[in-house]
């Protein structure tokens, strides 16, 4: 069938164009998209041409789509009319880099997550970003009595802070953009505008240091100035001492610089979460449906797919105003 998709056609160049997807085969469905949500970090790197595994231009990018099933292939357990989340289309007559920003997606059943009845398709469209942050929280294992320091309040950093806060841990956040710190505070978090010293800023709130450090800046050299904000480890006979955990949240295109001596002194664990698992998507939808994770508040605007060029420009150039943008397809 013929449909429409947002194609990345060159560096910092996108356009809405017609594409064709096949009819569903065994174990496949067609999802009519209602919303797709931009991942500003990943898609910004795609448009900058810095992700090596990207398909050759032109291709369909994006990886978070919500809508309704309108057709099913043979041997499918899902039914027409069900509201679902999926990554995007797996097949089309153009190249695909995840294939999310498309009006109709041909998806395997294994990629589908049913939406809770009280969660809208707009809210659920941020599911992939929320699940990436939640997967990192699974690895860091925050406890209600612990302290968490988060630097970098882009979408992944903000969602990581919210996921850690949902555990009951005390979360302190920072960013160089005052607007992002103010937004975090509007969501119930505490924070400060980053200055010359991350350690001094965090120690005002956490004088004994943090149990978990979350670096969501996407920069290669934050660890050296951030690690001293972690708790110290006493040189005594405490049984099974637990050092601080350092969580690098989100992907990068470069080698990450991690200083050994301060991490060594704290017996620090280094955690590098890789994207998400299906169970993470289901988990964040459950939290969102119960009012425990206000992830959808990060959708700063909803636009038609025809407005994609300006949407990507705004996400790139107006970071103080936009966290992410969703496209409304139907």
Secondary structure, DSSP 8 states (H G I E B T S, - for coil): -EEEEEEEEETTEEEEEEEE-----TTEEEEEEEEEE--HHHHHHHHHT--TT--SSSEE----EEEEEEEE-TT-SS-TT-EEEES--S--SSEESS--SBSEEEEEGGG-EE--TTS-HHHHTTHHHHHHHHHHHHHHT--TT-EEEEE--SHHHHHHHHHHHHTT-EEEEEES-HHHHHHHHHTT-EEEE--S-HHHHHHHH-TT-BSEEEE-S--SS-HHHHGGGB----SS--TT----EEEE-S--SS-----HHHHHHTT-EEE---S--HHHHHHHHHHHHTTS--GGGGEEEEEEGGGHHHHHHHHHH-TTT-SEEEEE--
